[in-house]
Amino acid sequence: MSLYSVQNISYPAPRWCRNTHVQSLLATVKLRRNSVKRRAQQLIQHSEEKIIECDDGVKLQSFVALNHYQVKPDNNAPLAILIHGWEGSHQSLYLLSSAQTLYQQGFTVVRLNLRDHGNSHHLNPELFHSNRLDEVVEAVKTLQQQHQPEKLLLCGFSLGGNFALRVANRAQEAGINLTKTIAICPALDPADILIKLETSFPLYMKYFMYKWKRSIRKKQELFPDIYDLEEDLQTDSMRDLTEKLVKYYGEYQSINDYFDGYNICGDRLQKIQTPTTILMSKDDPIIDYQGLYTLPDHPHIHRYLTEQGGHCGYIKNYRLQSWMDDFIIEQTRQLLSS
């Protein structure tokens, strides 16, 4: 067995929410919103919107909470940059909960919105797609330059985990001095994800299609001279809509060509040079954990797998708190103490 093999770890899921769909839905449902926002009140109050200007006029929205719990007052607080999942935002409950946890641990926290997520549709005329990596790399580098942290943590969830891993893979050549990267339930192979969505519990497909169509219509309202996609939006098939929108991106011959652009399986993460943690669940209804075994046996990549947890769920008690936050604390403990 390789020294860098996938490690199976225990997550003690409560008996009442061991079902994968219960876990996954509790990660985002309104039932949890009040308790998460109450706990994150200090983070929210101290957060300020900052627009990050990238090359070619690209602008990304972020929300920055300067740390007021500094563990070492004489030094700069460590910086944590968090990236949400597809059609999520800086307000996604799983991200907000982890952001508050890191804030309490002494981090300055940046919740970075991908293009066309949150309320950022007006910032750029071009549509979001998952291969717009350059602007995320530049945004992370800009935040590093602005805050000059001694330690920099990058943490992503689902598609945001995919982006975080690709940024980590590009970090050295981009001049980004990452201390650690954490990816929770990252999107591995997008072609497999689409198949899983097509064959899984129908609510997931309906949920993502509703949010995706709403986002595209918002973009269309803001840029009516560029987009006239209403006919394309009549489909209920994610595969069909993806194929139709690929033509607007210009550089892709097919949907598979597009998917290959952000597939991170195989040896695509070989350039990672800093400690990187990946956490996945075997019962994730959206991401096939088997892709975890295709990642390289790499001294900097540490892969953890639980039996349960759903997709970015990991609910641990009746207060709907997440064990995922405990895992993140454990993973950053050495970073804070050294």
PyMOL commands that set and color helices and strands:
alter all, ss='L'
color gray80, all
select helices_A, chain A and resi 15-17+20-26+30-39+41-46+55-57+93-105+121-123+133-147+159-174+190-199+202-222+232-234+238-249+255-262+289-294+323-337
alter helices_A, ss='H'
color red, helices_A
select strands_A, chain A and resi 7-8+47-53+59-65+79-83+108-112+152-157+180-184+276-281+301-306
alter strands_A, ss='S'
color yellow, strands_A
deselect
rebuild
show_as cartoon
